[in-house]
Amino acid sequence: MIVAFSVTPMGVGESVAPAVARAVRVVRDSGLPYRTDAMFTSVEGEWDEVMDVVRRAVEAAGEGAPRVSLVLKADIREGVTDGLTSKVEAVEALLREQ
């Protein structure tokens, strides 16, 4: 499964970069495949391990915040591995054909 999530602490001022860095550090340290862009971090693995990483990332981002917002989207597809790469490669291959 691939989970794309965005976590934002509320009530901590305008910049959330330090909190996001703490959350991404949790994902990075998990050892699971992941990608981070300007809006979301996507992480790939089995349900329990991915959800545990998301939970810990939310906790890390929320340190010192009275409230945390979480947006999560999941692609649950049995038997697919390396979806973070293969899904993008499939689109890129089609773009090269045009």
N, C-alpha and C positions, 0 to 999 in steps of 0.2 A: 504494500500500500504506500501511496505517497500522500503526505499531509502538507499542505501549504498553510502557514499560519502567520499572523501578525499580532504582536502583543504590545500594548501601549499602557504605561502607567499613567494614571490620572492624578492631577493635583501636585505635580512635581516641577512645574515651570514649563517653559516653552520647549527646551531641548530635551529629547528623550534618548539621545545617542548613548549616554552612559548605561541606561537601562537596557537598551537594545543590545549593546555590546555584551552585557552580562548574559542575556538570553542566548545570543549566538555562541558565546563561549560554551554554554551547556550543550548546545547542539554539536558543536565542533568536538568537544571532549567525549561525546557519546560514541564516536567511531562509526556512526551510521552515515551513509551517503547523504549529502545535503547541498543545497545551493541557497545563497542569500542574494537578494536584489534590493532595490530601493523600497519595495513595498512589503515583501513577504520573504520568509524562509521556508523552503521546502525540504522535507526530510523523508527518507525512504527506509522501510523495514517492515517488520511484523507488527501487528496491531498493538500488542502490549508494550513492546519496546518503544515504538513511536509515541504512543500516548504518554508513556512515562517521561520521555524526553520533553514533550510539549508541557506537561505538568511542571517539570522542574524548571523549564525555561520561563514559564509564567511566574513561578515563585521568585526566580532570580530577577526578572525584570521588575517585579512588584516590590522589591525590597525598599522600604521607606515610603511607599505610596499608599494612600488610603483606599485606592480603587484601581482596578486593572481591567482593561478592555482586551478581549481576545476574539479575533476573527479566524475561523478555521474552515478549510475546505479539504475534503479527503477523496482520493481516487482509490477505491477498494476493488482490487482486481486480482483474483487468485492466480497463481502461477506466473506472474510477471515479475521479473527482476530487472534491475538496471533501467527502470522506467524513466528516471530523471534524465538519462542520456538518450535512450532509444526513442522516446517520444519526440524530442527535439530533432534528432537526426532524421526521423521520418519526414518531418515538415521541411527541414533543410533540403533533403533529397528532392522533394517535389518542387521546391523553389528553384533548384538548379536546372530542372527540366524545362522550365518556362522561359 
